[in-house]
Amino acid sequence: MTTPVAVRYMSRAEIERLMYSLNASPDNQEAQLFEALVRRLLEIMEQEAR
């Protein structure tokens, strides 16, 4: 399991792989919101890289 401390030292590629592999539980609204925020942030980062 990845810890918040470990995330600080991860590369962008590692973070992207991790975030795209996570799925929020349908009954956890905070987890769903976090997942949506991170996915949108990754989309924005990809657009800016172009």
N, C-alpha and C positions, 0 to 999 in steps of 0.2 A: 504494500500500500504506500502510495506517495504521501508525504507529509507536506504541510505548508512551507516548512523550512527547505525541503528538497526542491520545491518548485522554484524557489528563488535562484537556484543554480542550474536550472534546466535550460536547454537551448530552445529557440523558437520551434524548431521541428519537433522536438520532444513534447513540448507543450501542446502543439497542434495535434499530434498523434493521440496524446492523452485525452484532450478535450473532445475530439471527434469519436473517441471510444466510449465516452460516458453517456449514460441515458438517465434522466431524472425519473423518479417514480411518479406515476400519474397522480398519486394522492399527496405529493409533497410540492406545494405551490412555490415555496422558496427555492427548492432545487430546480424546478422547471424554469423559474425566472432567471436563476443563475446560469443555467444551461443556455437559455436564449440569449442572454447578454454576452456570454463568451463566444458563442457561435457568430453573433453579429460583429463582435470585435474582430474576430478572425477574418470575417468577410471584408471588413473595412481595411484591415492590414493588407490583405491580398490585393485589394483594389489600389491602394496607395503604392504598393510595390511595383505596379505595372507602369 
